[in-house]
Amino acid sequence: MQRELLEQLRKITEEEQRILDGEVQVDKDLYTSGRDFTVDSSKMLEEGKLIAVRTHTRFVYFPSHRHNYVEVLYVCEGSLTNIIDGKQVVVRKGELLFLNQFTRHEILPAGENDIAINFMILPEFFDVAYSMAGNNNVLANFLVNVLRRDEERGEYLYFKVSEVLQIQNLLENMIYSLVTGNGEDNRINQTTMGLIFLYLLDSVQYVEMRVPNQYENMISMSTLNYIEQQYRTATLTELCENLHLPMHVLSKMIKKTTGFNFKELLQRKRLNKAVELMCETDLSISDIIAAVGYENNSYFHRVFKERFHTTPRAFRMNNEKNEIIHL
């Protein structure tokens, strides 16, 4: 990592200075508004942002906590010790730890020369990375679990990739753009993370993972892959026939493993595709509605407004004005 960037990350923050001055515990009010120590994305990310970074706070023990977003930990110098579901996971320089939503963990105090970056990421951020990463691999299985909302399953992926220069360079570029305030374009950051995933797929020999229920994940992968490929015409009935499962069994499994039912997953995909077409093509709204598989224009306008709190036309105009895509 460039010395200039590392020195910037090494600077003592206001929070760290208070700890050095005598505060012995983490100030939970900086991270959460509730009694339960769940780090809240609304306190960590600016409104409208899908990703942000901050340096990990040193010199203090972080008691058992979880996040309502996905956390990706990258160590720039030294090491950082996590305790996940009772297991000690020591992340060293150049290594990556992906923590699923609501995974509980503790972090032992870091020293002055233990420099780590926390990527704080909303699940929607991974839509582009998921399509780039492909299917039937540990990362894709993990991304299914990203959709879970309220389970504490201790899921993580730990990549020992300090020697993979392509990953190190991409991470450094991403950190630099976000730290310096130049990383305003979600699409660029999404694509960069997608490229990181592609290199991680070639580095599975370096991965340590905890992702339970492989059969359920396989079914979820098949479901998401089917929706990804056939979203225009996809039906739950056809998927049941493809997987040779009764509808009530498949429906229950999809809901359990993703947190959404089939209709919600399909609608999510169609709306994301519609947004992509609005931002990247000159197709009329009516043509876009037909292209993503909706037959009823008024229904599309209703569900679009429920999701994005604006009309399709206003969304497109705002995107053209700001050149920002919010999937």
Buried (B, 14 or more C-beta within 10 A) or exposed (E): BEEEBEEBBBEEEEBBEEBEEEBEEBEBEEBBEEEEBBBBBEEBBEEEBBBBBBBBBBBBEBEEBBBBBBBBBBBBBBBBBBBBBEEEBEBBBBBBBBBBBBBBBBBBBBEEEBBBBBBBBBBBBBBBBBEBBEBEBBBBBBBBBBBBEEBEBBBBBBBBBBEBEBBBEBBBBBBBBBBEEEBEEBBBBBBBBBBBBBBBBEBEEBBEBBBEBEEBBBBBBBBBBBBBEBBEEBEBEEBBEEBEBEEEEBBEBBBBBBBBBBEBBBBBBBBBBBBBBBBEEEBEBEEBBBBBBBEEEEEBBEBBBEBBEEEBEEBBEEBEEEEBBBB
